[in-house]
């Protein structure tokens, strides 16, 4: 009997953490259906396995996974790490050869998202907070250097090595159930009530909301003008924002401002125009709006002055500016 592998490669900012949380919590039910989501190093996802495969290591977690596949008694496996989406062609080929050597028939699944939304999500996350202090030119260069933004390039490379019929792309949206959709594509019959119970546990990353991020961006600019170092900003401002961020929630999602300017959104559209056109032609069943930036651009926050004043007062109260 052939062994099967579902390889979830991301993309970044498409609900990967929530999906990995669900997969980890549903391990027992998956095993009853003949699928294993291995806990190779005690984490929810398989980032270390992905890192070792990128380095083409044969020891460590790679060796542990090999032994698990050969000796666990399971025939079907699920691996998830959004870091796979930045693999080079050589790394993809080596990964394919490794899985093939274990007798695994691999199905690759990933989710896509409008690149402007992906960038906004990155900015809103505290772990990417330092990007707020960068210029738009620096931001564009950062985007150019990373594969997850290049939808066609990513899809083409994984299809070239694993076969186009074995690479499945889905759309990520906040209001859609990413976990259920993943199991549908993977053709794994997890009970929907089990999925609902997992979602009730909560699996979202903790990050500041858009309003707090917008206000803090303005504060960061002010602090830079005062000569405060980026290191000090990250060590003092970020923890503070995590604490006070919930206080800045707004009543209506419709009032959320855009964290990227209309000029940057326009630059992104130009940057990815050819890539997205090729991708939309290759993946004809996907709606074209996910490869364009025609949505209304919200350039003004609901009340930026109050958010900035609140955050600045909190910073002063925390003595964040003392000695600077």
Rosetta silent file (secondary structure, phi, psi, omega in degrees, C-alpha in Angstrom):
SEQUENCE: XXXXXXXXXXXXXXXXXXXXXXXXXXXXXXXXXXXXXXXXXXXXXXXXXXXXXXXXXXXXXXXXXXXXXXXXXXXXXXXXXXXXXXXXXXXXXXXXXXXXXXXXXXXXXXXXXXXXXXXXXXXXXXXXXXXXXXXXXXXXXXXXXXXXXXXXXXXXXXXXXXXXXXXXXXXXXXXXXXXXXXXXXXXXXXXXXXXXXXXXXXXXXXXXXXXXXXXXXXXXXXXXXXXXXXXXXXXXXXXXXXXXXXXXXXXXXXXXXXXXXXXXXXXXXXXXXXXXXXXXXXXXXXXXXXXXXXXXXXXXXXXXXXXXXXXXXXXXXXXXXXXX
SCORE:     score description
SCORE:     0.000 S_00000001
   1 L     0.000  132.575 -178.488    0.000    0.000    0.000 S_00000001
   2 L   -75.116  148.845  176.769    1.367    3.415   -0.983 S_00000001
   3 E   -92.159  145.720  179.706    1.934    6.073    1.651 S_00000001
   4 E  -117.845  146.337  176.296    0.345    9.507    1.286 S_00000001
   5 E  -132.162  127.411  168.807    1.560   12.905    2.476 S_00000001
   6 E   -97.690  117.473 -178.896   -0.409   16.140    2.651 S_00000001
   7 E  -109.263  107.529  178.503    2.129   18.974    2.619 S_00000001
   8 E   -93.643  116.790 -171.977    0.674   22.336    3.683 S_00000001
   9 L  -107.784   10.739  179.970    3.133   25.058    2.652 S_00000001
  10 L   117.185 -136.302   -1.068    1.302   28.256    3.679 S_00000001
  11 L   -76.902  175.505  173.936    1.279   30.866    2.337 S_00000001
  12 L   -56.433  147.585  175.082    2.246   33.298    5.058 S_00000001
  13 L    61.578   36.204  177.288   -0.656   35.325    6.516 S_00000001
  14 L  -129.613   38.595  177.433   -3.354   32.916    5.334 S_00000001
  15 L    77.217   22.665 -175.818   -4.562   31.422    8.607 S_00000001
  16 H   -64.189  -42.314 -178.089   -1.650   28.995    8.938 S_00000001
  17 H   -63.677  -40.579  178.417   -1.394   29.241   12.733 S_00000001
  18 H   -64.391  -41.350  179.116   -5.106   28.547   13.154 S_00000001
  19 H   -65.459  -43.756  179.720   -4.901   25.536   10.852 S_00000001
  20 H   -64.021  -38.062  176.195   -1.829   24.159   12.635 S_00000001
  21 H   -60.146  -45.086 -179.296   -3.570   24.618   15.983 S_00000001
  22 H   -65.422  -43.804  179.494   -6.558   22.653   14.688 S_00000001
  23 H   -60.557  -41.169 -179.689   -4.423   19.868   13.233 S_00000001
  24 H   -66.829  -43.102 -178.635   -2.571   19.481   16.512 S_00000001
  25 H   -70.297  -24.748 -177.626   -5.763   19.414   18.580 S_00000001
  26 L   -97.499   18.057 -175.545   -7.390   16.898   16.219 S_00000001
  27 H   -55.224  -44.383 -176.684   -4.485   14.430   16.283 S_00000001
  28 H   -65.665  -42.356  179.100   -6.521   11.636   17.878 S_00000001
  29 H   -67.176  -37.481  177.164   -9.406   11.942   15.435 S_00000001
  30 H   -62.179  -41.519 -179.472   -6.998   12.084   12.519 S_00000001
  31 H   -64.798  -35.238  177.276   -5.319    8.883   13.703 S_00000001
  32 H   -64.940  -24.749  177.922   -8.690    7.135   13.869 S_00000001
  33 L   -93.977    3.551  176.989   -9.083    8.034   10.188 S_00000001
  34 L    91.554   13.571 -178.992   -5.633    6.689    9.383 S_00000001
  35 E  -116.375  141.288  178.089   -3.787   10.025    9.292 S_00000001
  36 E  -117.416  131.250  170.333   -0.902   11.150   11.471 S_00000001
  37 L  -109.209   90.523 -169.123    0.047   14.742   12.252 S_00000001
  38 L   -65.145  136.916  172.775    3.438   13.994   13.833 S_00000001
  39 L   -96.770   76.157 -169.747    4.593   15.973   16.850 S_00000001
  40 L   -66.764  -35.894 -179.108    8.241   15.724   15.927 S_00000001
  41 L  -135.556   25.672  174.707    9.605   18.327   18.338 S_00000001
  42 L    81.288    3.369 -178.585    6.634   19.171   20.523 S_00000001
  43 L  -100.269  168.214 -179.314    5.438   22.169   18.512 S_00000001
  44 L   -71.307  -28.310 -176.322    2.137   22.779   16.753 S_00000001
  45 L  -123.224 -174.213 -174.251    3.798   22.925   13.325 S_00000001
  46 L  -117.813   48.168 -176.229    6.810   21.423   11.569 S_00000001
  47 H   -66.836  -37.146 -179.401    9.057   24.430   11.226 S_00000001
  48 H   -69.237  -38.302  175.494   12.220   22.610   12.312 S_00000001
  49 H   -60.958  -43.659  178.588   11.631   19.835    9.785 S_00000001
  50 H   -62.033  -43.282 -179.894   11.168   22.495    7.121 S_00000001
  51 H   -63.808  -41.445  179.728   14.359   24.290    8.175 S_00000001
  52 H   -67.988  -37.059  176.819   16.365   21.059    8.110 S_00000001
  53 H   -66.075  -36.326  177.815   14.965   20.122    4.702 S_00000001
  54 H   -62.048  -35.129  179.596   15.927   23.573    3.423 S_00000001
  55 L   -87.892   -0.945  179.958   19.499   22.885    4.554 S_00000001
  56 L    56.626   41.766  176.508   19.264   19.361    3.109 S_00000001
  57 L   -79.889  150.990  178.340   20.256   17.832    6.429 S_00000001
  58 L  -112.087   -2.770 -178.829   19.944   14.087    6.929 S_00000001
  59 L  -109.235 -169.680  174.828   20.160   14.096   10.726 S_00000001
  60 H    63.977 -133.979 -175.871   18.075   15.610   13.518 S_00000001
  61 H   -66.285  -32.526  178.073   14.379   16.087   12.842 S_00000001
  62 H   -61.180  -45.277  178.367   14.732   14.835    9.256 S_00000001
  63 H   -65.201  -39.008  179.249   16.064   11.531   10.530 S_00000001
  64 H   -63.701  -40.438  178.769   13.341   11.402   13.190 S_00000001
  65 H   -66.477  -41.295  178.716   10.655   11.937   10.554 S_00000001
  66 H   -58.143  -48.225 -179.887   12.140    9.225    8.340 S_00000001
  67 H   -63.371  -36.690 -179.563   12.083    6.725   11.196 S_00000001
  68 H   -65.453  -45.454 -179.667    8.543    7.733   12.107 S_00000001
  69 H   -61.308  -40.536 -174.832    7.231    7.221    8.574 S_00000001
  70 H   -78.994  -25.043 -170.073    8.884    3.824    8.279 S_00000001
  71 H  -122.386   -4.742 -174.477    8.034    2.498   11.731 S_00000001
  72 L   -75.898  -22.466 -176.706    4.916    4.239   13.065 S_00000001
  73 L    93.170  -11.043  177.392    2.456    1.941   11.324 S_00000001
  74 L   -85.132  151.561  177.008    0.642    4.867    9.693 S_00000001
  75 L  -107.568  -17.423 -174.487    0.347    5.146    5.935 S_00000001
  76 E  -126.129  137.381 -173.179   -0.879    8.746    5.706 S_00000001
  77 E  -137.574  152.531  175.737    0.791   11.877    7.084 S_00000001
  78 E  -126.005  129.849  176.905    0.222   15.636    7.292 S_00000001
  79 E  -125.141  137.557 -178.580    3.056   18.167    7.511 S_00000001
  80 E  -139.576  125.719  171.226    2.501   21.926    7.878 S_00000001
  81 L  -162.841  122.165 -178.734    4.889   24.874    7.851 S_00000001
  82 H   -66.573  -14.593  179.265    4.369   28.173    6.055 S_00000001
  83 H   -67.387  -17.099  177.384    8.132   28.458    5.580 S_00000001
  84 H   -60.829  -25.506 -173.314    7.979   26.000    2.686 S_00000001
  85 H   -69.242  -11.961  179.677    6.562   28.805    0.541 S_00000001
  86 H  -105.395   13.608  179.956    9.950   30.530    0.328 S_00000001
  87 L   -65.824  143.465  173.372   11.866   27.460   -0.862 S_00000001
  88 L   -78.984  165.761  177.117   14.155   27.833   -3.843 S_00000001
  89 H   -55.502  -40.546  178.781   13.823   25.416   -6.783 S_00000001
  90 H   -63.258  -39.154  179.477   16.787   23.385   -5.496 S_00000001
  91 H   -69.548  -36.945  177.148   15.193   23.108   -2.064 S_00000001
  92 H   -64.914  -43.806  179.637   11.856   22.074   -3.573 S_00000001
  93 H   -62.567  -44.161  179.874   13.540   19.392   -5.664 S_00000001
  94 H   -64.313  -37.556  177.704   15.478   18.046   -2.648 S_00000001
  95 H   -65.138  -43.414  177.372   12.264   17.999   -0.586 S_00000001
  96 H   -59.643  -45.762 -178.119   10.454   16.100   -3.336 S_00000001
  97 H   -64.405  -35.751  178.861   13.257   13.560   -3.562 S_00000001
  98 H   -64.966  -48.502  179.757   13.261   13.073    0.208 S_00000001
  99 H   -65.977  -39.101  179.248    9.539   12.358    0.372 S_00000001
 100 H   -63.474  -37.450  178.527    9.699   10.213   -2.741 S_00000001
 101 H   -64.590  -21.986  177.077   12.493    8.171   -1.169 S_00000001
 102 L   -91.140    3.897 -179.907   10.142    7.367    1.702 S_00000001
 103 L    74.634   26.150 -177.655    7.523    6.111   -0.744 S_00000001
 104 E   -96.215  126.859  170.721    5.229    9.059   -0.079 S_00000001
 105 E   -88.152  115.936 -167.683    2.795   10.277   -2.712 S_00000001
 106 E  -102.721  132.319  171.185    2.633   13.990   -1.943 S_00000001
 107 E  -113.084  123.362 -178.950   -0.257   16.403   -2.331 S_00000001
 108 E   -97.903  128.806  178.799    0.714   20.067   -1.831 S_00000001
 109 E  -125.281  135.119  172.501   -1.935   22.442   -0.464 S_00000001
 110 E  -151.203  162.289 -178.636   -1.636   26.173    0.093 S_00000001
 111 E  -113.928  146.341  178.133   -3.817   29.262    0.445 S_00000001
 112 E  -114.731  163.593  179.574   -3.447   32.602   -1.331 S_00000001
 113 L  -153.186  147.797  175.819   -4.420   36.114   -0.348 S_00000001
 114 L   -51.585  131.392 -172.831   -4.389   39.502   -2.024 S_00000001
 115 H   -62.428  -33.538  178.385   -0.835   40.800   -1.597 S_00000001
 116 H   -64.711  -40.149  177.058   -1.930   44.179   -0.237 S_00000001
 117 H   -66.810  -37.117  177.688   -3.923   42.417    2.483 S_00000001
 118 H   -61.879  -41.373 -179.906   -0.943   40.189    3.217 S_00000001
 119 H   -66.978  -42.635  177.710    1.247   43.241    3.706 S_00000001
 120 H   -60.295  -40.451  179.557   -1.316   44.907    5.957 S_00000001
 121 H   -64.978  -37.988  177.577   -1.509   41.757    8.042 S_00000001
 122 H   -63.153  -42.741 -179.058    2.273   41.714    8.355 S_00000001
 123 H   -67.255  -38.111 -177.799    2.299   45.312    9.508 S_00000001
 124 H   -69.758  -25.333 -179.475   -0.512   44.725   12.000 S_00000001
 125 L   -76.716  134.290 -176.948    1.358   41.827   13.612 S_00000001
 126 H   -64.591  -28.454 -179.310    3.664   42.855   16.413 S_00000001
 127 H   -68.543  -18.461  176.671    6.371   40.460   15.302 S_00000001
 128 H  -107.993   23.615 -170.943    6.665   42.514   12.100 S_00000001
 129 H   -64.037  -30.335 -177.062    6.377   45.816   13.895 S_00000001
 130 H   -63.587  -19.457  179.675    9.775   47.074   12.782 S_00000001
 131 H   -67.050  -21.024 -178.371    8.471   47.295    9.207 S_00000001
 132 H   -65.548  -27.809 -176.316    6.379   50.296   10.234 S_00000001
 133 H   -85.454   -3.731 -177.401    9.489   52.419   10.607 S_00000001
 134 L   -86.584  156.432  176.091   10.703   51.665    7.096 S_00000001
 135 L   -76.724  166.414  179.225   10.176   53.839    4.077 S_00000001
 136 H   -66.483  -32.223  177.646    7.932   52.709    1.247 S_00000001
 137 H   -63.557  -42.436  177.808   10.988   52.194   -0.949 S_00000001
 138 H   -64.514  -38.570 -179.893   12.439   49.825    1.657 S_00000001
 139 H   -63.713  -42.989  177.920    9.096   48.058    1.913 S_00000001
 140 H   -60.599  -43.118  179.516    8.968   47.498   -1.842 S_00000001
 141 H   -63.964  -37.403  178.171   12.477   46.029   -1.803 S_00000001
 142 H   -64.407  -40.498  179.443   11.468   43.721    1.043 S_00000001
 143 H   -64.232  -43.616 -178.075    8.463   42.556   -0.953 S_00000001
 144 H   -59.414  -32.371 -172.144   10.569   41.884   -4.046 S_00000001
 145 L   -82.750   -2.662 -173.769   12.928   39.654   -2.092 S_00000001
 146 L  -120.990  133.577 -178.107   10.275   37.243   -0.821 S_00000001
 147 H   -65.198  -37.758 -173.308    8.501   34.449   -2.695 S_00000001
 148 H   -54.369  -24.553 -179.610    5.169   34.445   -0.822 S_00000001
 149 H   -77.845  -21.392 -174.097    4.177   37.648   -2.583 S_00000001
 150 L   -97.337   90.908 -171.693    4.820   36.115   -6.018 S_00000001
 151 H   -64.177  -44.256 -177.656    1.844   33.853   -6.511 S_00000001
 152 H   -67.598  -43.957 -179.097    2.680   32.610  -10.000 S_00000001
 153 H   -59.102  -46.461 -179.958    6.344   31.952   -9.206 S_00000001
 154 H   -61.439  -48.442 -177.332    5.463   29.935   -6.116 S_00000001
 155 H   -64.804  -41.700 -178.400    2.796   27.893   -7.885 S_00000001
 156 H   -62.088  -44.638 -176.302    4.936   27.255  -10.954 S_00000001
 157 H   -67.683  -42.749  178.978    7.907   25.991   -8.977 S_00000001
 158 H   -69.854  -33.867  177.392    5.962   23.608   -6.770 S_00000001
 159 H   -68.688  -37.009 -179.762    3.982   22.362   -9.776 S_00000001
 160 H   -60.128  -37.628 -174.281    7.170   21.775  -11.755 S_00000001
 161 H   -97.012  -28.144 -178.658    8.557   19.406   -9.136 S_00000001
 162 H  -107.861   -6.536 -179.279    5.437   17.804   -7.645 S_00000001
 163 L    91.439  130.267 -176.202    3.207   17.908  -10.732 S_00000001
 164 H   -57.498  -32.554 -178.978    0.466   20.407  -11.422 S_00000001
 165 H   -75.513   -7.937 -179.840   -2.276   17.894  -10.589 S_00000001
 166 H  -107.865    6.053 -179.763   -0.784   17.439   -7.110 S_00000001
 167 E  -116.361  118.825 -174.302   -0.649   21.142   -6.151 S_00000001
 168 E  -116.798  127.406 -179.576   -3.901   22.622   -4.831 S_00000001
 169 E  -115.229  135.919  179.602   -4.427   26.324   -4.227 S_00000001
 170 E  -126.790  165.531 -178.507   -7.287   27.788   -2.202 S_00000001
 171 E   -98.154  132.485  174.786   -8.410   31.311   -1.298 S_00000001
 172 L   -95.871  128.671  173.385   -7.977   32.657    2.210 S_00000001
 173 L  -141.656  148.378 -177.670  -10.675   34.975    3.531 S_00000001
 174 L   -59.733  -37.377 -173.525  -11.495   35.989    7.099 S_00000001
 175 L   -87.375   -2.483  178.701  -15.104   34.898    6.829 S_00000001
 176 L   -97.790  151.166 -179.962  -14.351   31.493    5.298 S_00000001
 177 L   -85.478   95.613 -177.354  -13.571   28.376    7.316 S_00000001
 178 H   -63.856  -40.395 -177.517   -9.986   27.667    6.325 S_00000001
 179 H   -62.577  -48.468  179.752   -9.742   24.542    8.480 S_00000001
 180 H   -62.150  -40.783 -179.282  -12.830   22.892    6.961 S_00000001
 181 H   -64.368  -38.114  178.089  -11.702   23.814    3.466 S_00000001
 182 H   -59.998  -46.611 -178.996   -8.294   22.271    4.079 S_00000001
 183 H   -66.930  -32.118  177.228   -9.840   18.939    5.088 S_00000001
 184 H   -65.818  -45.870  180.000  -12.146   19.034    2.071 S_00000001
 185 H   -65.964  -39.431 -179.948   -9.235   19.530   -0.331 S_00000001
 186 H   -73.973  -11.417 -178.065   -7.198   16.896    1.493 S_00000001
 187 L    59.363   48.354  176.291  -10.229   14.561    1.314 S_00000001
 188 L  -116.530  121.774 -170.564  -10.071   13.787    5.033 S_00000001
 189 L   -85.401   57.961  175.831  -13.482   13.264    6.616 S_00000001
 190 L   -68.993  135.994  178.659  -13.080   15.087    9.932 S_00000001
 191 L   -62.435  131.174 -177.464  -16.422   15.644   11.670 S_00000001
 192 H   -64.407  -29.525  177.261  -17.498   19.279   11.325 S_00000001
 193 H   -66.440  -31.945  176.663  -18.639   19.400   14.939 S_00000001
 194 H   -67.303  -39.109  178.276  -15.084   18.559   15.967 S_00000001
 195 H   -64.652  -42.095  179.088  -13.799   21.454   13.895 S_00000001
 196 H   -62.594  -40.280 -179.408  -16.293   23.818   15.515 S_00000001
 197 H   -66.465  -34.817  177.571  -15.256   22.710   18.993 S_00000001
 198 H   -67.815  -41.138 -179.109  -11.604   23.345   18.155 S_00000001
 199 H   -64.148  -31.132  179.538  -12.379   26.817   16.844 S_00000001
 200 H   -68.044  -22.024  177.900  -14.139   27.633   20.108 S_00000001
 201 H   -69.632  -24.627 -179.021  -10.859   27.040   21.956 S_00000001
 202 L    89.895  129.604 -176.883   -9.368   29.998   20.129 S_00000001
 203 L  -146.866   18.299 -177.106   -6.351   29.847   17.853 S_00000001
 204 L   -85.800  149.731  173.590   -5.611   33.349   16.641 S_00000001
 205 L   -66.400  151.104  176.756   -2.251   35.023   16.963 S_00000001
 206 L   -92.013  118.508  179.242   -2.028   37.830   19.488 S_00000001
 207 L  -151.867  163.182  179.435   -1.288   41.119   17.764 S_00000001
 208 L   -73.170  152.763  179.424   -2.278   44.750   17.952 S_00000001
 209 L   -79.475  174.199 -174.843   -5.293   45.851   15.942 S_00000001
 210 H   -60.403  -39.010 -176.826   -5.132   48.123   12.924 S_00000001
 211 H   -66.661  -43.121  178.156   -5.923   51.286   14.874 S_00000001
 212 H   -63.900  -40.251 -179.847   -3.181   50.711   17.417 S_00000001
 213 H   -65.656  -39.580  178.838   -0.741   49.919   14.639 S_00000001
 214 H   -62.964  -47.017 -179.099   -1.658   53.069   12.732 S_00000001
 215 H   -63.193  -42.227 -177.506   -1.212   55.242   15.816 S_00000001
 216 H   -67.684  -29.576  176.655    2.062   53.591   16.761 S_00000001
 217 H   -61.142  -42.990  177.973    3.416   54.140   13.261 S_00000001
 218 H   -66.003  -38.439  178.908    2.992   57.863   13.758 S_00000001
 219 H   -65.311  -41.326  179.509    4.585   57.638   17.197 S_00000001
 220 H   -59.162  -40.533  178.320    7.549   55.707   15.806 S_00000001
 221 H   -62.864  -41.207  178.895    8.152   58.488   13.314 S_00000001
 222 H   -65.134  -41.662 -179.929    8.070   61.036   16.106 S_00000001
 223 H   -65.716  -38.007  176.689   10.439   58.973   18.234 S_00000001
 224 H   -62.147  -40.263  178.301   12.861   58.598   15.337 S_00000001
 225 H   -63.146  -28.325  177.819   12.854   62.356   14.922 S_00000001
 226 L   -86.317    0.537  176.631   13.799   62.612   18.595 S_00000001
 227 L    87.352   13.494  178.778   16.708   60.244   18.048 S_00000001
 228 L   -76.497  133.201 -175.241   15.252   57.197   19.787 S_00000001
 229 L   -72.499  155.699  177.612   16.807   54.021   18.406 S_00000001
 230 H   -61.913  -38.103 -179.740   14.809   51.324   16.621 S_00000001
 231 H   -60.459  -42.453 -179.998   16.012   48.782   19.173 S_00000001
 232 H   -66.500  -38.305  179.114   14.566   50.847   22.015 S_00000001
 233 H   -61.710  -45.598 -176.817   11.291   51.246   20.136 S_00000001
 234 H   -67.931  -35.565 -176.006   10.945   47.505   19.600 S_00000001
 235 H   -79.668  -24.570 -176.162   11.820   46.600   23.199 S_00000001
 236 H  -107.423  -46.853 -174.124    9.543   49.194   24.830 S_00000001
 237 H   -70.979  -44.150 -175.463    6.762   50.101   22.407 S_00000001
 238 H   -60.408  -49.856  177.622    5.862   46.607   21.218 S_00000001
 239 H   -60.744  -35.757  179.757    5.173   45.072   24.658 S_00000001
 240 H   -65.725  -40.381 -179.334    3.203   48.169   25.602 S_00000001
 241 H   -66.156  -35.696  177.000    1.066   47.928   22.490 S_00000001
 242 H   -60.876  -35.774 -176.862    0.250   44.301   23.223 S_00000001
 243 H   -75.820  -43.061 -173.567   -1.044   45.411   26.600 S_00000001
 244 H   -97.919   -7.407 -178.132   -3.067   48.460   25.557 S_00000001
 245 H   -51.709  -46.156 -179.694   -4.037   47.328   22.062 S_00000001
 246 H   -60.063  -23.233  179.930   -7.432   45.894   23.124 S_00000001
 247 H   -71.247  -15.367 -174.073   -8.366   49.286   24.592 S_00000001
 248 H  -102.939   12.960  178.919   -8.243   50.781   21.119 S_00000001
 249 L   -61.496  142.360  178.261  -10.769   48.489   19.449 S_00000001
 250 L  -105.085  163.211 -170.965  -13.277   50.335   17.272 S_00000001
 251 L   -74.552  -37.263 -174.512  -16.959   49.552   16.958 S_00000001
 252 L  -121.036  131.228  177.500  -17.209   48.884   13.255 S_00000001
 253 H   -63.005  -24.003 -178.934  -14.793   46.960   11.054 S_00000001
 254 H   -66.653  -18.920 -178.696  -15.836   49.242    8.224 S_00000001
 255 H   -90.606   -0.052  179.511  -14.015   52.072    9.937 S_00000001
 256 L   -65.403  136.146  179.183  -10.652   50.340    9.941 S_00000001
 257 L   -86.663  164.732  174.054   -8.065   52.352    8.064 S_00000001
 258 L   -83.108  138.443  179.993   -5.577   50.958    5.607 S_00000001
 259 L   -88.350   -5.183  175.039   -2.100   50.503    7.019 S_00000001
 260 L  -122.821  144.765 -173.758   -0.510   51.018    3.644 S_00000001
 261 L   -74.589  164.692  178.718   -0.861   54.143    1.576 S_00000001
 262 H   -63.833  -31.360  179.400   -2.566   54.360   -1.789 S_00000001
 263 H   -69.332  -40.708  178.104    0.823   54.949   -3.432 S_00000001
 264 H   -67.022  -39.536  177.365    2.281   51.768   -1.945 S_00000001
 265 H   -61.393  -40.745  178.149   -0.830   49.835   -2.956 S_00000001
 266 H   -65.631  -41.131  178.114   -0.411   51.189   -6.476 S_00000001
 267 H   -62.509  -39.220  178.605    3.273   50.238   -6.481 S_00000001
 268 H   -65.339  -41.358  178.455    2.377   46.722   -5.406 S_00000001
 269 H   -58.639  -44.342  179.048   -0.174   46.436   -8.181 S_00000001
 270 H   -66.853  -39.902 -176.533    2.448   47.418  -10.736 S_00000001
 271 H   -62.658  -39.881 -173.932    5.056   45.148   -9.154 S_00000001
 272 H  -105.577   10.129 -174.227    2.900   42.010   -9.322 S_00000001
 273 H   -58.150  -50.807 -177.160    0.806   42.788  -12.393 S_00000001
 274 H   -67.243  -43.586  178.486    2.522   40.335  -14.735 S_00000001
 275 H   -57.138  -46.790 -175.815    2.842   37.620  -12.056 S_00000001
 276 H   -69.908  -34.627  176.848   -0.830   37.867  -11.152 S_00000001
 277 H   -63.640  -43.403  178.557   -1.981   37.857  -14.756 S_00000001
 278 H   -66.321  -39.729 -178.812   -0.058   34.639  -15.394 S_00000001
 279 H   -66.909  -43.479 -178.717   -1.318   33.105  -12.165 S_00000001
 280 H   -65.859  -29.648  176.398   -4.962   33.971  -12.822 S_00000001
 281 H   -71.862  -38.031 -178.069   -4.708   32.389  -16.274 S_00000001
 282 H   -74.445  -34.950  179.777   -3.202   29.204  -14.854 S_00000001
 283 L  -109.232   71.758 -169.077   -5.694   28.989  -11.997 S_00000001
 284 L   -64.678  -26.403 -175.154   -8.776   29.916  -13.990 S_00000001
 285 L   -78.082   -9.245 -178.739  -11.311   28.860  -11.374 S_00000001
 286 L   -87.194  137.897 -178.257  -10.106   31.466   -8.849 S_00000001
 287 L   -59.569  139.701 -175.708  -11.875   34.858   -8.837 S_00000001
 288 H   -67.230  -20.014 -176.587   -9.813   37.591  -10.526 S_00000001
 289 H   -66.374  -13.908  178.752  -10.230   40.074   -7.646 S_00000001
 290 H   -82.776   -1.526  178.508   -7.564   38.186   -5.718 S_00000001
 291 H  -123.275   24.114  177.829   -4.993   39.253   -8.257 S_00000001
 292 L  -144.612  174.326 -175.975   -5.867   42.949   -8.454 S_00000001
 293 L  -131.498   52.699 -175.103   -6.161   45.909   -6.128 S_00000001
 294 L   -90.790   -3.823 -177.880   -9.408   47.516   -7.190 S_00000001
 295 L   -67.005  159.778  179.876  -10.985   47.598   -3.725 S_00000001
 296 L   -63.666  134.352 -179.734  -11.629   50.974   -2.111 S_00000001
 297 L   -93.125  119.355  178.812   -8.537   52.385   -0.451 S_00000001
 298 L   -94.240  108.269 -174.553   -9.179   53.666    3.068 S_00000001
 299 L   -99.609  -10.484 -177.896   -6.588   56.350    3.700 S_00000001
 300 L  -120.654  133.708  175.798   -8.013   57.935    6.857 S_00000001
 301 L   -74.815  168.249 -179.518   -8.519   56.294   10.272 S_00000001
 302 L   -62.385  -45.695  179.806  -11.711   56.788   12.243 S_00000001
 303 L  -155.992   75.875 -172.662  -10.059   59.124   14.749 S_00000001
 304 H   -62.569  -34.158 -176.814   -6.263   59.069   14.465 S_00000001
 305 H   -61.894  -44.711 -177.785   -5.666   61.944   16.873 S_00000001
 306 H   -65.623  -38.142  178.793   -7.331   60.194   19.812 S_00000001
 307 H   -65.779  -43.646 -179.386   -5.434   56.956   19.160 S_00000001
 308 H   -65.003  -42.517 -179.347   -2.112   58.773   18.919 S_00000001
 309 H   -64.314  -41.458  179.939   -2.787   60.809   22.040 S_00000001
 310 H   -63.374  -47.196 -179.449   -3.810   57.728   24.008 S_00000001
 311 H   -64.808  -42.466 -179.196   -0.738   55.767   22.960 S_00000001
 312 H   -63.178  -39.759  178.701    1.632   58.664   23.553 S_00000001
 313 H   -64.620  -39.807  177.771    0.204   59.195   27.038 S_00000001
 314 H   -62.888  -39.613  178.952    0.653   55.498   27.779 S_00000001
 315 H   -64.043  -43.204  178.935    4.244   55.724   26.587 S_00000001
 316 H   -63.516  -44.078 -179.677    4.896   58.718   28.781 S_00000001
 317 H   -60.887  -33.405 -179.260    3.285   56.986   31.752 S_00000001
 318 L   -84.895    4.460  179.890    5.537   53.972   31.179 S_00000001
 319 L    59.824   29.519 -179.227    8.588   56.277   31.119 S_00000001
 320 L   -64.577  -25.687 -176.768    9.409   54.959   27.655 S_00000001
 321 L   -97.808    1.458 -177.637   10.946   58.297   26.728 S_00000001
 322 L   -62.126  129.396  177.247   12.960   58.754   29.908 S_00000001
 323 L    83.924    5.177  179.895   16.566   59.503   29.159 S_00000001
 324 L  -121.508    0.000    0.000   15.982   60.096   25.438 S_00000001
